[in-house]
Amino acid sequence: MFRTLLDEDTVFGDITSELVIPSDMNATARVIAKEPCVLAGSSYVAENLLSMGFEVVSEEDGSMVNPGDVVMEIRGNARRLLSVERTVLNILGRMSGIATETRRIVEMVRRVNPKVRVAATRKTLWGYLDKIAVEIGGGDTHRWNLGDMVMIKDNHINLVGFEEAIRRAKKASFTKKIEVEVENAEFAIKAAEMGADIIMLDNIRPEEVCDIARRLRSYGVIIEVSGGITPENILDYARCDIDVVSLGYLTHSVRSVNFSMDVRRS
């Protein structure tokens, strides 16, 4: 992703730096936090910069940083430093924003129900980078890709039917868990009886979730709640006897953190 973003930014070069900055000038850049946050993306950014020949010193992912803190120092050719500036800041900003909000929500939920995992979904912009940020913030990544587990959703059911979808899914290896998305108690119980490992209660009101969760406990399944979960209502769901609450909000609606880069001649 780093190289893709950088290539997009420099597809026709960096005309300003090439005209203004001598080709042999070296510089030092300091990346500075402009607001408090959980730092995320520093190891990923540093790894890519090192591969480009820069010298890098950075704070660790997961660190709490405050306004004015220097989270990364980069040394190298001045022109090249200026060309990577926006890519570095965009990645750190987005990933730190996701990690910061994830940690806030995880801590909220743990105060109500310590056993509940807060998970991401696949509603991401940058795929694995977004999920890494969730993980750094203390959340669960859920599926990394479509091959991670069997997950029967409404469109699978629309095409082959509920019971047939589960029967076919059970042909998978024992190494793959089977999750079934349901929207009411009847199908939740039926999925559990047919051998599903995980029941996802999708777009169901908190009071109904609590009732269904109680009924599912005897089946030994993992109970996940998803659909319409927000920071405002997540605690209503966390108070139920569930195992996982997943919300797309973590990766599709979180605000980026503001960082700046100060570049000086070495």
C-alpha positions in Angstrom: 0.0 0.0 0.0 2.8 2.4 0.8 4.4 2.0 -2.6 1.0 2.3 -4.3 0.2 5.6 -2.6 3.6 6.9 -3.2 3.5 6.0 -6.9 0.2 7.7 -7.2 1.6 10.9 -5.6 4.8 10.9 -7.7 3.6 9.4 -11.0 4.9 12.6 -12.8 7.7 13.3 -10.3 7.8 16.0 -7.6 8.3 19.0 -9.8 8.6 21.5 -7.0 11.3 19.7 -5.1 13.2 18.9 -8.3 13.2 22.6 -9.2 13.9 24.0 -5.7 16.0 21.5 -3.8 19.6 20.6 -4.8 19.8 16.9 -5.7 22.6 16.2 -3.3 21.1 17.9 -0.2 20.4 15.7 2.9 17.8 16.5 5.5 16.2 15.3 8.7 12.4 15.1 9.1 10.6 15.0 12.4 7.0 13.7 12.4 5.1 15.4 15.1 1.7 14.5 16.7 -0.7 17.4 16.7 -3.3 15.8 19.0 -3.4 12.9 21.6 -3.7 9.5 20.1 -2.7 5.8 20.0 0.1 5.7 17.5 -0.4 3.1 14.8 1.4 2.5 11.5 4.9 3.5 12.7 6.5 0.1 12.2 4.9 -0.3 8.8 6.0 3.2 7.6 9.5 2.7 9.1 9.9 -0.6 7.3 9.1 0.9 4.0 11.3 4.0 4.5 14.2 1.7 5.5 13.8 -0.2 2.3 14.1 3.1 0.4 17.5 3.8 2.1 16.3 6.3 4.8 17.5 6.1 8.4 14.5 5.9 10.7 13.9 6.1 14.4 10.3 5.8 15.6 8.1 5.3 18.6 6.4 1.9 19.0 2.9 1.1 17.7 0.4 1.3 20.5 2.2 4.1 22.3 0.0 6.9 23.7 1.4 10.2 22.3 0.5 13.8 23.1 0.5 17.0 21.0 4.1 18.0 20.2 5.6 14.5 20.6 8.0 13.5 17.9 6.9 10.1 16.8 9.4 9.5 14.0 12.7 10.9 12.8 13.8 10.3 9.2 17.1 11.1 7.7 18.1 11.0 4.0 18.0 12.8 0.7 16.0 16.0 1.0 14.1 15.6 -2.3 13.1 12.1 -1.5 12.0 13.1 2.0 9.7 15.7 0.6 8.3 13.2 -1.9 7.2 10.7 0.9 5.9 13.4 3.3 2.2 13.1 2.4 2.2 9.3 2.1 3.8 9.0 5.6 1.4 11.4 7.2 -1.7 9.9 5.5 -0.9 6.4 6.7 0.0 7.4 10.2 -3.0 9.6 10.4 -5.6 7.1 9.3 -4.1 4.1 11.2 -3.7 6.1 14.4 -7.3 7.4 14.1 -8.6 3.9 13.9 -6.4 2.6 16.7 -7.3 5.5 19.0 -11.1 5.1 18.5 -10.8 1.3 18.8 -9.0 1.6 22.1 -11.7 4.0 23.4 -14.5 1.7 22.5 -12.8 -1.4 23.7 -12.2 0.2 27.1 -15.9 1.3 27.2 -17.1 -2.2 26.5 -14.7 -3.9 29.0 -16.1 -1.7 31.8 -19.6 -3.3 31.1 -18.6 -6.8 30.0 -14.9 -7.8 30.1 -15.4 -10.9 28.1 -16.8 -9.3 24.9 -14.4 -8.8 22.0 -14.8 -5.7 19.8 -14.1 -6.6 16.2 -13.7 -4.9 12.9 -15.5 -5.9 9.7 -14.4 -6.0 6.0 -15.8 -2.5 5.5 -12.3 -1.1 5.0 -10.5 1.4 2.7 -7.0 0.0 3.0 -7.8 -3.6 3.9 -5.1 -5.1 6.0 -3.7 -1.7 7.2 -7.0 -0.8 8.6 -7.2 -4.2 10.4 -3.7 -3.9 11.7 -4.7 -0.5 13.2 -7.8 -2.1 14.9 -5.5 -4.8 16.3 -3.0 -2.2 17.7 -6.0 -0.4 19.3 -6.9 -3.7 21.2 -9.7 -4.8 18.9 -10.2 -8.1 17.0 -9.5 -8.1 13.3 -12.3 -10.6 12.4 -11.7 -12.1 8.9 -8.7 -10.9 7.0 -10.1 -12.2 3.8 -12.8 -14.4 2.3 -10.7 -17.5 2.7 -10.3 -17.2 6.5 -13.6 -18.9 7.5 -16.9 -20.0 6.1 -19.3 -17.1 6.6 -22.9 -17.6 5.4 -24.6 -14.3 4.7 -28.0 -13.3 3.4 -27.0 -13.5 -0.3 -25.7 -17.0 0.1 -29.0 -17.9 1.7 -31.0 -16.1 -1.0 -29.3 -18.2 -3.7 -29.4 -21.7 -2.2 -31.6 -21.6 0.9 -30.8 -21.5 4.6 -30.4 -25.2 5.4 -28.8 -26.1 2.1 -26.2 -23.4 2.6 -25.2 -24.8 6.0 -25.2 -28.4 4.7 -22.9 -27.4 1.9 -20.7 -25.4 4.2 -20.1 -28.4 6.5 -18.1 -30.0 3.7 -15.3 -27.6 4.6 -12.3 -28.9 6.6 -12.5 -29.1 10.4 -9.9 -26.3 10.4 -12.5 -23.8 9.2 -15.2 -22.4 11.5 -18.7 -21.9 10.1 -20.5 -18.7 10.9 -24.1 -18.0 9.9 -25.7 -14.6 9.8 -29.3 -14.6 11.1 -32.0 -12.0 11.7 -34.3 -13.7 14.2 -34.3 -16.3 17.0 -35.8 -19.1 14.9 -32.9 -19.1 12.4 -30.4 -18.6 15.2 -31.5 -21.8 17.0 -31.8 -23.7 13.7 -28.2 -22.7 12.7 -26.9 -23.8 16.1 -28.7 -27.1 15.9 -27.2 -27.7 12.4 -23.7 -27.4 13.7 -22.7 -23.8 13.1 -19.8 -22.6 15.2 -20.6 -19.0 15.3 -24.0 -17.3 15.2 -24.1 -13.7 14.0 -27.2 -11.8 15.2 -27.5 -9.2 12.5 -29.5 -6.0 12.8 -31.4 -7.1 15.9 -32.5 -4.8 18.7 -30.5 -5.2 22.0 -33.4 -6.6 24.0 -34.0 -9.3 21.5 -30.2 -10.0 21.3 -30.2 -10.6 25.1 -33.0 -13.1 24.8 -31.6 -15.0 21.9 -28.2 -15.1 23.5 -29.6 -16.7 26.6 -31.3 -19.4 24.4 -28.1 -20.1 22.4 -25.8 -20.6 25.4 -26.6 -24.3 25.8 -25.4 -25.0 22.2 -21.8 -23.9 23.0 -21.6 -21.6 20.0 -19.8 -18.2 19.7 -22.4 -15.4 19.7 -21.6 -12.4 17.6 -23.7 -9.2 17.2 -23.3 -7.0 14.2 -25.3 -4.5 12.1 -26.1 -1.0 13.0 -23.7 -1.0 15.9 -22.4 2.5 16.9 -20.5 4.0 19.8 -23.8 5.3 21.1 -25.6 1.9 21.3 -22.7 -0.6 21.7 -23.0 -0.8 25.5 -26.6 -1.9 25.1 -25.4 -4.9 23.2 -22.3 -5.5 25.4 -24.6 -6.0 28.4 -26.0 -9.1 26.8 -24.4 -12.5 27.2 -22.5 -12.3 23.9 -18.9 -13.0 22.8 -18.2 -10.6 20.0 -19.6 -7.3 18.8 -18.4 -6.2 15.4 -18.9 -2.8 13.8 -17.9 -1.3 10.5 -17.7 2.1 12.1 -14.1 1.4 13.3 -12.8 1.4 9.7 -15.3 3.4 7.6 -16.2 6.4 9.8 -13.3 7.1 12.1 -11.5 10.5 11.8 -7.8 10.6 10.9 -5.3 11.9 13.5 -3.4 15.1 12.6 0.4 14.8 12.2 2.9 17.2 10.7 6.3 16.8 9.3 9.1 19.3 9.9 12.0 19.0 7.5 15.3 20.7 8.1 18.7 20.6 6.4 21.1 18.1 8.0 
